[in-house]
Amino acid sequence: MLRNILTIGGWTFASRVLGFARDMLIAATLGAGPMADAFFIALRLPNLFRRLFGEGAFNAAFVPAFTGTLTLEGPKRARELAARMSTLMTLWLSLLVGLGMVFMPQVMRVLTPGLVDDPSRFGLVVELSRITFPYLVFICLTALVSGVLNAVDRFALAAGAPLLFNLFAIGALFALTPVVATPAHALAWGVALSGVAQLVLVVVACHKVGMGFPLLSFPRLTPETRAVLRRMVPGVLGASVTQLSLAIDIFIASLLPVGAISFLTYADRVAQLPLGVVGAAVGTALLPVLSRQLRGGKPLSAHRSMNRAVELSLALTLPAAAGLIALAEPIVRVLFQRGALGAEEAILVGEALRAYALGLPAFVLIKAFAPGFFARGDTAAPVKIGIAVVAVNLSLSLVLTQFIGHVGIALATSLAAWVNASLLAGLLARRGHFTADRRLRRNLWRLVLAAALMAAVVGGLMLATFPPPGTGTGPVRLAILGTLVAVGVAVYFGATQALGALQLREVLRRGRKA
């Protein structure tokens, strides 16, 4: 499992680094004004539905079913199940996209009421959303085919496919800007085309490993597909609750001054690096492992896998969260302060980044705990938890934005994530499916102490060495930030070694044997 986590994390890290290059270009070109806000809203809409129908509920229901069919009945029956689910997904999503294209103005009136009174901004949002929305069909099918690859332990290409999203966005910004209305239009077309490219990549990979299947065939509702759909229903409801939180964030942010959506998006991009590298990797790799162990009658192995996933999640995200809090302003200034995004906007992005960083460990723990439900075929329990989380997020957002503006939305999201992770862990523990073992209990406080020490060291050095806002050249800021990050990594891993919390030799040894 560890090798799979490292494989997924490595490819995801490469994608996130390339994503930073994309976001740096967007910040320099669009800044944090109306055009940037419009593009980010247009990008969030298909991603909202993608997480709902593609990566969330569908994977939770499909991957265990596909893995079980492959293990018990063989590759042929597993491919048949994948083909039937692909057909149903294609038909349903095509209908959804068609309706969305027609009724996009009505959708945006509900989602972004703060823009309705500004016809130029609202019209741009509708136009860009109509360009990006078909991306939903291709990226959800990509998630399905990636699930097949993950089930047969082929993680690399599925994890590397998002690289194409960033490459197409960067390429479109340069190649299409001269021939379309605005740079935002160029980016929107890049998003749509990247969905096609990602789907082609994983389909070819699936055929190469002998698991190819037709994406569209005559639709049939077999007992196996009905079972997947039944499991999807509560999962979709649960995912709907989560995505409702994101929709609420957009709704509230649209009521704030121009730029709030962009500030939150740029900050979220930075926070997504450790979340994507660690959280997505842990969740993706853990689900098929737990499914095989539980179907094979090995509950103790599943218990150990869950504990090690939680331990690894905390070992990597606690220092990431501490580092982002301590170095938020230097990170944002190095990544985004250029061109159309100035020093004042960079400070506002940094404030949001600190708020998101507070919830980073919780976001990753959610990814580690959720497979404990999904591998047992339980997609209903997280729905109840999700409803409570939405209520918390909405209440906190409404209160906090009155005092700290856009930062209140980010802080509410982080606090709600901690509620979510706590409730998931508590329910698993009450059912006897998760108990922190001796090793996890012993290492937890050591990891927290090491991360706090690292934050104190790099925070102090940052105050002493990093140029104040409005001063210092780009290369100087980059060199100082790189040094601070290197010092932070050395302090953290040195402290974990001294405290006996994380032995790097053991991690490397297990990675080679995994």
C-alpha positions as CSV (number, residue, x, y, z in Angstrom):
1,M,0.0,0.0,0.0
2,L,2.8,2.4,0.8
3,R,4.4,2.1,-2.6
4,N,1.0,2.8,-4.2
5,I,0.6,5.9,-2.0
6,L,4.0,7.1,-3.0
7,T,3.3,6.4,-6.7
8,I,0.0,8.3,-6.6
9,G,1.5,11.0,-4.4
10,G,4.5,11.5,-6.7
11,W,2.4,11.9,-9.8
12,T,0.0,14.2,-8.0
13,F,2.9,16.2,-6.7
14,A,4.1,16.7,-10.3
15,S,0.6,17.7,-11.4
16,R,0.3,20.2,-8.5
17,V,3.7,21.8,-9.3
18,L,2.7,22.2,-12.9
19,G,-0.6,23.6,-11.5
20,F,1.3,26.2,-9.7
21,A,2.9,27.3,-13.0
22,R,-0.6,27.5,-14.5
23,D,-1.9,29.5,-11.5
24,M,1.1,31.8,-11.6
25,L,0.3,32.6,-15.3
26,I,-3.4,33.1,-14.5
27,A,-2.5,35.4,-11.6
28,A,-0.1,37.4,-13.7
29,T,-2.6,37.6,-16.6
30,L,-6.0,38.0,-14.9
31,G,-5.0,39.1,-11.4
32,A,-7.9,39.0,-8.9
33,G,-10.5,41.0,-10.8
34,P,-13.8,40.3,-12.4
35,M,-12.3,38.1,-15.3
36,A,-10.5,35.9,-12.8
37,D,-13.6,35.5,-10.6
38,A,-15.7,34.5,-13.7
39,F,-13.2,31.9,-14.8
40,F,-12.8,30.4,-11.4
41,I,-16.6,30.1,-11.0
42,A,-16.9,28.5,-14.5
43,L,-14.2,26.0,-13.5
44,R,-15.8,25.2,-10.1
45,L,-19.2,24.2,-11.7
46,P,-18.0,21.1,-13.6
47,N,-15.6,20.2,-10.8
48,L,-18.5,20.4,-8.3
49,F,-20.5,17.8,-10.3
50,R,-17.3,15.8,-11.0
51,R,-16.7,15.2,-7.3
52,L,-20.4,14.4,-7.0
53,F,-20.8,11.8,-9.8
54,G,-17.2,10.9,-10.7
55,E,-14.7,10.8,-7.9
56,G,-16.9,10.6,-4.9
57,A,-20.0,8.5,-4.7
58,F,-19.3,6.6,-7.9
59,N,-15.8,5.5,-6.9
60,A,-17.0,4.6,-3.4
61,A,-19.6,2.3,-4.9
62,F,-17.9,1.1,-8.1
63,V,-14.3,0.3,-6.9
64,P,-15.2,-2.2,-4.2
65,A,-17.8,-3.9,-6.6
66,F,-15.3,-4.0,-9.4
67,T,-12.6,-5.4,-7.2
68,G,-14.9,-8.0,-5.8
69,T,-16.1,-9.1,-9.2
70,L,-12.5,-9.2,-10.5
71,T,-11.4,-11.3,-7.5
72,L,-14.4,-13.8,-7.4
73,E,-15.6,-14.0,-11.0
74,G,-12.6,-13.0,-13.2
75,P,-11.6,-10.2,-15.6
76,K,-14.3,-10.8,-18.2
77,R,-17.2,-10.3,-15.8
78,A,-15.4,-7.3,-14.3
79,R,-15.0,-5.7,-17.7
80,E,-18.7,-6.3,-18.4
81,L,-19.6,-4.5,-15.2
82,A,-17.3,-1.5,-16.1
83,A,-18.8,-1.3,-19.6
84,R,-22.4,-1.2,-18.3
85,M,-21.6,1.4,-15.7
86,S,-19.7,3.5,-18.3
87,T,-22.8,3.4,-20.6
88,L,-25.1,4.5,-17.8
89,M,-22.7,7.3,-16.8
90,T,-22.3,8.6,-20.3
91,L,-26.1,8.8,-20.9
92,W,-26.8,10.4,-17.6
93,L,-24.0,12.9,-17.7
94,S,-24.8,13.9,-21.3
95,L,-28.4,14.6,-20.4
96,L,-27.2,16.7,-17.4
97,V,-24.7,18.7,-19.5
98,G,-27.3,19.4,-22.1
99,L,-29.7,20.7,-19.6
100,G,-27.0,22.7,-17.9
101,M,-26.0,24.4,-21.2
102,V,-29.6,25.4,-21.8
103,F,-30.4,26.6,-18.3
104,M,-27.0,28.0,-17.4
105,P,-28.3,31.6,-16.7
106,Q,-30.8,30.2,-14.2
107,V,-28.2,28.1,-12.6
108,M,-25.9,31.0,-12.1
109,R,-28.6,33.2,-10.7
110,V,-29.0,30.7,-7.9
111,L,-25.3,30.0,-7.5
112,T,-23.9,33.6,-7.7
113,P,-26.7,36.0,-6.8
114,G,-24.2,38.7,-6.0
115,L,-23.3,39.0,-9.7
116,V,-26.8,39.3,-11.1
117,D,-26.8,43.1,-10.8
118,D,-23.6,43.4,-12.9
119,P,-24.7,42.3,-16.4
120,S,-21.2,42.2,-17.8
121,R,-19.7,40.0,-15.0
122,F,-22.8,37.8,-15.0
123,G,-22.8,37.4,-18.7
124,L,-19.1,36.4,-18.7
125,V,-19.7,33.8,-16.0
126,V,-22.6,32.2,-18.0
127,E,-20.5,32.2,-21.3
128,L,-17.4,30.7,-19.7
129,S,-19.5,28.1,-17.8
130,R,-21.1,26.9,-21.0
131,I,-17.6,26.3,-22.4
132,T,-16.3,24.4,-19.4
133,F,-19.4,22.3,-18.5
134,P,-18.9,19.5,-21.1
135,Y,-15.6,18.8,-19.3
136,L,-17.9,17.0,-16.8
137,V,-18.7,14.1,-19.1
138,F,-15.1,13.4,-20.0
139,I,-13.6,13.8,-16.6
140,C,-16.2,11.5,-14.9
141,L,-15.5,8.8,-17.5
142,T,-11.8,9.3,-16.8
143,A,-12.5,8.7,-13.1
144,L,-14.4,5.4,-14.0
145,V,-11.5,4.1,-16.1
146,S,-9.0,5.2,-13.5
147,G,-10.9,3.2,-10.9
148,V,-10.5,0.1,-13.1
149,L,-6.7,0.8,-13.4
150,N,-6.5,1.3,-9.6
151,A,-8.3,-2.0,-8.9
152,V,-5.6,-3.9,-10.9
153,D,-2.8,-1.9,-9.1
154,R,-2.0,0.3,-12.1
155,F,-1.9,3.7,-10.3
156,A,0.7,5.7,-12.2
157,L,-1.1,6.8,-15.4
158,A,-4.4,7.3,-13.6
159,A,-2.6,9.6,-11.1
160,G,-0.6,11.3,-13.9
161,A,-3.6,12.1,-16.1
162,P,-4.3,15.5,-14.4
163,L,-1.0,16.7,-15.7
164,L,-2.8,17.1,-19.0
165,F,-5.3,19.5,-17.4
166,N,-2.5,21.8,-16.5
167,L,-0.6,21.4,-19.8
168,F,-3.8,22.2,-21.8
169,A,-4.6,25.2,-19.6
170,I,-1.1,26.6,-20.0
171,G,-1.0,25.9,-23.7
172,A,-4.5,27.4,-24.3
173,L,-3.5,30.6,-22.5
174,F,-0.7,31.1,-24.9
175,A,-2.1,29.7,-28.1
176,L,-5.8,30.7,-28.0
177,T,-5.7,34.1,-26.3
178,P,-5.0,35.9,-29.6
179,V,-8.0,34.2,-31.3
180,V,-10.7,34.3,-28.7
181,A,-12.4,37.1,-26.8
182,T,-10.4,37.1,-23.6
183,P,-7.7,35.1,-21.8
184,A,-10.4,33.7,-19.6
185,H,-12.1,32.3,-22.7
186,A,-8.8,30.7,-23.7
187,L,-8.5,29.0,-20.3
188,A,-12.1,27.8,-20.5
189,W,-11.4,26.1,-23.9
190,G,-8.2,24.6,-22.4
191,V,-10.3,23.0,-19.6
192,A,-12.8,21.5,-22.0
193,L,-10.1,20.0,-24.3
194,S,-8.1,18.6,-21.4
195,G,-11.0,16.4,-20.4
196,V,-10.9,14.7,-23.8
197,A,-7.1,14.2,-23.5
198,Q,-7.3,12.7,-20.0
199,L,-10.0,10.2,-21.1
200,V,-8.0,9.1,-24.1
201,L,-4.9,8.6,-21.9
202,V,-6.5,6.3,-19.4
203,V,-8.5,4.4,-22.0
204,V,-5.3,3.5,-23.9
205,A,-3.6,2.5,-20.6
206,C,-6.6,0.3,-19.7
207,H,-6.4,-1.5,-23.1
208,K,-2.6,-2.0,-22.6
209,V,-3.1,-3.9,-19.3
210,G,-5.8,-6.1,-20.9
211,M,-8.8,-4.5,-19.1
212,G,-10.2,-2.5,-22.0
213,F,-14.0,-2.2,-22.4
214,P,-16.4,-0.2,-24.5
215,L,-17.3,3.2,-23.0
216,L,-20.7,3.2,-24.7
217,S,-22.8,0.1,-25.5
218,F,-26.5,-1.0,-25.2
219,P,-27.6,-0.1,-21.7
220,R,-28.5,-3.0,-19.4
221,L,-29.5,-3.0,-15.8
222,T,-28.0,-6.3,-14.4
223,P,-28.1,-7.3,-10.7
224,E,-24.5,-6.1,-10.5
225,T,-25.2,-2.6,-11.9
226,R,-28.3,-2.3,-9.7
227,A,-26.1,-3.1,-6.7
228,V,-23.6,-0.4,-7.6
229,L,-26.4,2.1,-8.2
230,R,-28.1,1.3,-4.9
231,R,-24.8,2.0,-3.1
232,M,-24.3,5.1,-5.1
233,V,-27.6,6.7,-4.0
234,P,-26.7,7.4,-0.4
235,G,-23.2,8.2,-1.6
236,V,-24.5,10.8,-4.0
237,L,-26.6,12.2,-1.2
238,G,-23.5,12.4,1.0
239,A,-21.4,13.9,-1.8
240,S,-24.3,16.3,-2.5
241,V,-24.0,17.5,1.0
242,T,-20.3,18.1,0.6
243,Q,-20.6,19.8,-2.7
244,L,-23.4,21.9,-1.2
245,S,-20.8,23.3,1.2
246,L,-18.7,24.4,-1.8
247,A,-21.7,25.9,-3.5
248,I,-22.5,27.8,-0.4
249,D,-19.0,29.1,-0.3
250,I,-19.4,30.5,-3.9
251,F,-22.8,31.9,-3.0
252,I,-21.5,33.8,0.0
253,A,-18.3,34.9,-1.8
254,S,-20.3,36.3,-4.7
255,L,-21.9,38.7,-2.2
256,L,-18.4,40.0,-1.1
257,P,-16.4,42.6,-2.9
258,V,-14.8,41.8,-6.3
259,G,-11.8,39.6,-5.9
260,A,-13.0,37.5,-3.0
261,I,-13.6,34.4,-5.2
262,S,-10.1,34.8,-6.7
263,F,-8.4,35.3,-3.3
264,L,-10.0,32.1,-2.0
265,T,-9.2,30.2,-5.2
266,Y,-5.5,31.1,-5.2
267,A,-5.2,30.2,-1.5
268,D,-7.0,26.9,-2.1
269,R,-4.6,26.0,-4.9
270,V,-1.7,26.2,-2.5
271,A,-3.5,24.2,0.2
272,Q,-4.4,21.6,-2.4
273,L,-0.8,20.6,-2.9
274,P,-0.4,18.6,0.3
275,L,-4.0,17.7,0.3
276,G,-3.8,16.3,-3.3
277,V,-0.4,14.6,-2.8
278,V,-1.2,13.0,0.6
279,G,-5.0,12.9,0.9
280,A,-5.9,11.8,-2.6
281,A,-3.1,9.3,-2.6
282,V,-4.0,7.7,0.8
283,G,-7.7,7.5,0.0
284,T,-7.2,6.1,-3.5
285,A,-4.6,3.5,-2.5
286,L,-6.4,2.5,0.8
287,L,-9.9,1.7,-0.6
288,P,-8.9,-1.3,-2.8
289,V,-6.5,-2.6,-0.1
290,L,-9.2,-2.5,2.5
291,S,-11.7,-4.0,0.1
292,R,-9.5,-7.0,-0.6
293,Q,-8.6,-7.5,3.0
294,L,-12.1,-7.4,4.2
295,R,-13.4,-9.7,1.4
296,G,-10.6,-12.0,2.2
297,G,-11.6,-12.3,5.8
298,K,-8.6,-10.4,7.2
299,P,-10.0,-7.8,9.6
300,L,-6.8,-7.4,11.6
301,S,-4.9,-6.6,8.4
302,A,-7.5,-4.0,7.5
303,H,-7.2,-2.5,11.0
304,R,-3.4,-2.2,10.6
305,S,-3.8,-0.7,7.2
306,M,-6.1,1.9,8.5
307,N,-3.8,2.9,11.4
308,R,-0.8,3.1,9.1
309,A,-2.7,5.3,6.7
310,V,-3.8,7.7,9.5
311,E,-0.2,7.8,10.8
312,L,1.3,8.5,7.4
313,S,-1.4,11.2,6.8
314,L,-0.6,13.0,10.0
315,A,3.2,12.6,9.6
316,L,3.0,14.4,6.2
317,T,0.2,16.9,6.7
318,L,1.0,18.2,10.2
319,P,4.3,19.8,9.0
320,A,2.6,20.9,5.8
321,A,-0.1,22.7,7.8
322,A,2.4,24.3,10.2
323,G,4.7,25.4,7.3
324,L,1.8,27.0,5.4
325,I,0.7,28.9,8.4
326,A,4.2,30.1,9.2
327,L,5.1,30.9,5.6
328,A,1.8,31.9,4.0
329,E,2.7,35.4,3.0
330,P,6.2,34.5,1.5
331,I,4.6,31.6,-0.4
332,V,1.9,33.7,-1.9
333,R,4.2,36.5,-2.8
334,V,6.7,34.2,-4.6
335,L,4.0,32.3,-6.5
336,F,1.4,35.0,-7.4
337,Q,2.7,38.5,-6.8
338,R,3.5,39.6,-10.3
339,G,1.8,41.2,-13.3
340,A,-1.9,41.9,-12.5
341,L,-1.7,40.7,-8.9
342,G,0.0,43.2,-6.6
343,A,1.3,43.2,-3.0
344,E,-2.0,44.1,-1.4
345,E,-3.9,41.2,-3.1
346,A,-1.1,38.8,-2.2
347,I,-1.6,39.7,1.5
348,L,-5.3,38.9,1.2
349,V,-4.6,35.6,-0.4
350,G,-2.1,34.8,2.3
351,E,-4.7,35.4,5.0
352,A,-7.0,32.9,3.3
353,L,-4.2,30.4,3.0
354,R,-3.5,30.4,6.7
355,A,-7.2,29.7,7.4
356,Y,-7.3,26.8,4.9
357,A,-4.0,25.4,6.4
358,L,-5.6,25.1,9.8
359,G,-7.9,22.4,8.4
360,L,-5.4,20.6,6.2
361,P,-4.8,17.6,8.6
362,A,-8.6,17.2,8.9
363,F,-9.1,17.2,5.1
364,V,-6.6,14.4,4.8
365,L,-7.9,12.4,7.7
366,I,-11.3,12.4,6.0
367,K,-9.7,10.8,3.0
368,A,-8.2,8.2,5.3
369,F,-11.3,7.4,7.3
370,A,-13.9,7.4,4.4
371,P,-12.5,4.1,2.9
372,G,-13.3,2.4,6.2
373,F,-17.0,2.9,5.4
374,F,-16.8,2.4,1.6
375,A,-14.8,-0.8,1.7
376,R,-17.6,-2.3,3.9
377,G,-20.3,-1.2,1.4
378,D,-21.5,1.5,3.7
379,T,-22.1,4.7,1.7
380,A,-25.1,5.8,3.8
381,A,-23.4,6.7,7.2
382,P,-21.3,9.6,5.8
383,V,-24.6,11.2,4.6
384,K,-25.7,11.9,8.1
385,I,-22.3,13.2,9.0
386,G,-22.3,15.4,5.9
387,I,-25.6,17.0,6.8
388,A,-24.2,18.1,10.1
389,V,-21.0,19.4,8.4
390,V,-23.0,21.5,6.0
391,A,-24.9,23.1,8.8
392,V,-21.7,23.9,10.7
393,N,-20.0,25.3,7.5
394,L,-23.0,27.5,6.6
395,S,-23.5,28.8,10.1
396,L,-19.8,29.6,10.6
397,S,-19.5,31.2,7.2
398,L,-22.4,33.5,7.8
399,V,-21.0,34.6,11.1
400,L,-17.3,34.8,10.3
401,T,-17.6,36.7,7.1
402,Q,-19.3,39.5,9.0
403,F,-16.0,40.0,10.9
404,I,-13.1,38.8,8.6
405,G,-14.6,38.9,5.1
406,H,-13.4,36.2,2.7
407,V,-11.1,34.7,5.3
408,G,-14.2,33.7,7.3
409,I,-15.3,31.4,4.4
410,A,-11.9,29.6,4.5
411,L,-11.8,29.4,8.3
412,A,-15.4,28.0,8.4
413,T,-14.4,25.3,5.8
414,S,-11.4,24.3,7.9
415,L,-13.4,24.1,11.2
416,A,-16.2,22.1,9.4
417,A,-13.5,19.7,8.2
418,W,-12.4,19.0,11.7
419,V,-16.0,18.3,12.7
420,N,-16.3,15.9,9.7
421,A,-13.1,14.0,10.5
422,S,-14.0,13.7,14.2
423,L,-17.4,12.3,13.5
424,L,-16.1,9.8,10.9
425,A,-13.5,8.6,13.3
426,G,-15.9,8.4,16.2
427,L,-18.5,6.4,14.2
428,L,-15.8,3.9,13.0
429,A,-14.6,3.5,16.6
430,R,-18.1,3.0,18.0
431,R,-18.6,0.2,15.4
432,G,-15.3,-1.4,16.2
433,H,-13.8,-0.7,12.8
434,F,-11.1,1.6,13.9
435,T,-9.1,2.0,17.1
436,A,-5.8,3.9,17.3
437,D,-3.2,1.2,18.0
438,R,-0.3,1.7,20.4
439,R,2.1,2.9,17.7
440,L,-0.3,5.6,16.5
441,R,-1.0,6.8,20.0
442,R,2.7,6.9,20.8
443,N,3.7,8.8,17.7
444,L,0.9,11.3,17.6
445,W,2.1,13.8,20.2
446,R,5.7,13.4,18.8
447,L,4.5,14.4,15.4
448,V,2.6,17.4,16.7
449,L,5.7,18.5,18.7
450,A,8.0,18.2,15.7
451,A,5.7,20.2,13.5
452,A,5.3,23.0,16.1
453,L,9.1,23.2,16.5
454,M,9.5,23.5,12.8
455,A,6.9,26.2,12.5
456,A,8.6,28.2,15.3
457,V,12.0,28.0,13.7
458,V,11.0,28.9,10.1
459,G,8.5,31.6,11.4
460,G,11.3,33.3,13.3
461,L,13.7,33.0,10.4
462,M,11.1,34.4,8.0
463,L,10.5,37.5,10.1
464,A,14.3,38.1,10.2
465,T,15.1,37.5,6.6
466,F,12.1,37.8,4.2
467,P,11.7,41.3,2.6
468,P,8.7,43.4,3.7
469,P,5.8,43.8,1.2
470,G,6.7,46.0,-1.7
471,T,10.4,45.3,-1.4
472,G,12.8,42.6,-2.7
473,T,13.1,41.2,-6.2
474,G,11.5,37.9,-7.3
475,P,14.8,35.9,-7.4
476,V,15.7,37.1,-3.9
477,R,12.2,36.2,-2.5
478,L,12.4,32.8,-4.2
479,A,15.9,32.1,-2.8
480,I,14.9,33.0,0.7
481,L,11.7,31.0,0.6
482,G,13.5,27.9,-0.8
483,T,16.0,28.2,2.1
484,L,13.3,28.5,4.6
485,V,11.5,25.4,3.2
486,A,14.7,23.4,3.2
487,V,15.4,24.4,6.9
488,G,11.8,23.5,7.8
489,V,12.1,20.0,6.2
490,A,15.4,19.4,8.0
491,V,14.1,20.6,11.4
492,Y,10.9,18.5,11.1
493,F,12.5,15.2,10.0
494,G,15.4,15.8,12.4
495,A,13.0,16.3,15.3
496,T,10.9,13.2,14.3
497,Q,14.1,11.1,14.2
498,A,15.2,12.5,17.6
499,L,11.8,11.8,19.1
500,G,11.5,8.4,17.5
501,A,8.2,9.3,15.7
502,L,9.1,8.6,12.1
503,Q,12.0,6.4,11.1
504,L,13.0,7.3,7.5
505,R,14.9,4.0,7.0
506,E,11.7,2.0,7.9
507,V,9.6,4.1,5.6
508,L,12.0,3.5,2.7
509,R,12.3,-0.2,3.5
510,R,8.5,-0.6,3.6
511,G,8.2,1.4,0.4
512,R,10.5,-0.9,-1.5
513,K,8.7,-4.0,-0.2
514,A,5.2,-2.7,-0.6
